[in-house]
């Protein structure tokens, strides 16, 4: 089985408050985009094996492996799988690649092993691994509240996006720890923007240079900046100035994840 594992954008992301359980209440709008990892699943006599193009994956730190173990434990079964990951979505970029891969794994194993778990059950398993995973299980654009797991479907106008991805991996957990709750401006597009710019001078320099000409937005806790646009000619100036060691992608919004029919 070969599946496309999609990226997402946070069209907005506002941290509301810190909870007693250590998590944060937030509000965000999830937008699926046509940027995908590709994951192949084959049944195997081995318990678990994974390969990836150009990356040395340590299973114990990987959400795909954690998803494999979680669904096995939930169903109390002993089965194996061989996985190959073709990685396209930048890592640590605020695009949800890890959460998407985890959700894709849960969906694929449910299908491959004939477990017949509902989306609600898969989301329950996924939530134990990461707050963003349920959105990828359900596969619909949504407004999310709570810790990001209370989802309300939303229809979004199809837009074109330029994604600008600095060669910087950002740790979501560290960004939450560095966030100064009392200093947050409720009017900003993303509550993590000031923290990201403060911690990464190269991104700050780029942002300051272009924010007056383009409505640069931040996805997740970073490091991806994005612009929605109508005409490619609008982007001529900024495309010429993206640092050579950064990546960029032209994407379009999706109303549904390609996983929704699996």
N, C-alpha and C positions, 0 to 999 in steps of 0.2 A: 504494500500500500504506500502510495506517494501522496503527500498532502502539502499544501501551501499554508505556511504559518505567518499571518499578517502582522504588520506593525500598526501602531495607533498613534494619534496625536491627542494631546490635551489642548483643546481649543481655549480652555481657561482652566485654572487650578487655584482654588482659594482654600487655604488652611484656616479653619474657623477657630479651633481650640484644641488643647491637649486633654486627652481623656485620662481617667484614673488608672486605666489598664496599660498606659504607656503609649497607646496609639493616638492618632489625631483625627478629629472630625474635619471633614473637608467637603468641598463641592467641586465637581469637575465635569466637563463634557468630553466624552470619548468619541473620537472620530477614527474609524478604520480607514486605512489608505492602502493603495496598491503597491506596497513594498513588502516583499515576502522572503522569508527563509523557506527552504524546501527540505522536508524530512521524509525519509524512506523507512518503512517498518517491515521487517521480515521475521516471521516466527522462527525461533531458534531453540536448540536443545540446551544451549548455554543460558545461564540465568540472565545476564545482561551484558551487552557490548555496544559500544558507540564509537563512531569515527566521524571526523569532521574535516572539511577542506581547510587546510592551513592553520588549524587550531589544535593544540594539545589539550583535550578535555579531561579534567580530573573528575570522575563520576561523583565523588563524595561532595563536591561543591556545586554540582550542576542540578538545575531544576528539572531537567528531563529525567535524570536518575531518581530524584526525590519523588517525582510523579509516578514513576514505575513502581517504586516501593510502596507508595501510599495507596495506589489502587490494588496492588497485590494484598496488602494488609487489610484493606477495607473488605475485600471479597474473600479473603482467606484462601488464596489459591497459590499454586507454585508453577508458574509458567515463565518462559524465557522470551527474549526479544533481541533482535539485532537492529541497530538504528544507525542511519547515516544522515548527518546534518550538513546541508549546504547553506553556509551562513552568509547572508547578505545584509541583514539589519545590523547596523553598528551596535557594538556592545557598550553598555553603560551610557547610553545616549538619550534616555528618556522616551524611547519609542516602544517600550514594552516587549522587546524581543524575547527576553527570558520567560516572562509570564505567558507570552503567546506560545512559545515552544512547550512549556509545561501543559498548557491547555490542549494543545495539539496532541501531545503524548497521551493524555487521559482519554481524549476522544478516539484516537487511533486504537489504543489498547482495548477500550470498551467494545469497539467494532471487531477488531481482529480476534479477540478472545471470546466473543459472543456473550458478553456479560449482561447486556440489556439494561444497563443503568440509565436512569433518566438524567436529563440535563441538570435538574436540581441536585441529584446525588453527586454528579461529577463536580458541580460548583461547590458543594459542601466539602468534597475532598480537596479541591483546588484552593479553597479559602484558607485551609490549614497551612498551605505552602506560601501564599502571597495574596494580598488584598486585590490585586489587579487581575488575578487569574479568572474569576467568574465572568468578567465582561467578555473574555475570549471564548469561554464555554458557550455563553448564550449567543454571541456572534452578531449582536445588533448595536448600532450606535446608541449611546445612552447618556443621560445625566446621572451621575453617581454621587451619593451622599454617604453619611456614616464614615466608615474608614475607606470608602470607595467601593463598598460591596452592596449598597442599596441602590438598585438600578431602576431607572424609569426610561422606557424607550423614547427616542426623539428622532424626528425626521429632519435631516440636515440638507441644505442646498448643496448640490455637488459642486465642489470647488477644485481648482488646481493649486498645488502647493510646491514651493521650492523649499527643500530641507537643506539646511547648512549644518554640517556635522563636524565640529572640531575634533581633532585627534586626541580627545580627552575622555577618559572613562570616569563617570561620576557615580559615587556610591549613594544610593537612595537613603540608606540608614544613616550615613554620616551627614547628609544634607538635612535630614530631620533633626539630628542632634545639634547642628549648627544654627538652625532656624531660630530667630529671635521673635517669639510669638507676640510679645508686647509691642514690637515695633512695626508690625505688619500693616501695610496700607491696603484696605479692603477694595480699593478702586483699581489696583494693578491687575494685569491679565494673569500673572502667575506669581504666587507668594514666594517662590524660590528664586526669582530673578535677581534680587539684590544680593542674596547669599552667593549665588553662582558667580556673579560679576566680581564680588569682593574677593572670592577665592581663586579666580582665574583671570589674570590680568590680560592675557591675549584675547580672551572672549570680550572682556570689558572694553578694550581698545577698539575692537571691531564693532561692537554694539554702539558705542558712543559715536563712532564715525558715521554710521548709517541710520540711526534711529530717526533722524529728522527727515530722511528721504523715504524710508520704508517702515511699515508697521511690523517690526520684528517681534515675534512672540517666542515663548519658551515652551517646550513640551516636557511634561513630567518634572523631575528634579534636574533636568539637563543631561547632556550638554547641547542637545539639538535646538537650534533656532529655526523658525520657519516663517514664511511669508505666503499669504494667499494672494493670487493674482489672476487677472483675466487675459492679459496679453504678454507674451514672452518679451516683447520689446521693452516692457516696463522694467525688466530686470537687468538690462544691459550693463548699467553702471556697477551694480553689486557683484555680478558674475565675474567681472574683470578683476575684482579686488579680493575674492575669496582666497585665503592663503593656500599655497600649493600642497601643503600636507594635510589639509582638511578635505573632507568628502562632501559632495552635494548630490541631491537626487531631485528629479522632477516627478511628482506624484499627483494622483487624483484621489479625491475622497470616494469611499465606498459606502453604500447604505447598509451592506451586510458583509460579514466575513465569509470567505469561501468555505469555511468549515461548517457553516450552518446546515448544510444538507447531508453531512456525513453521519 
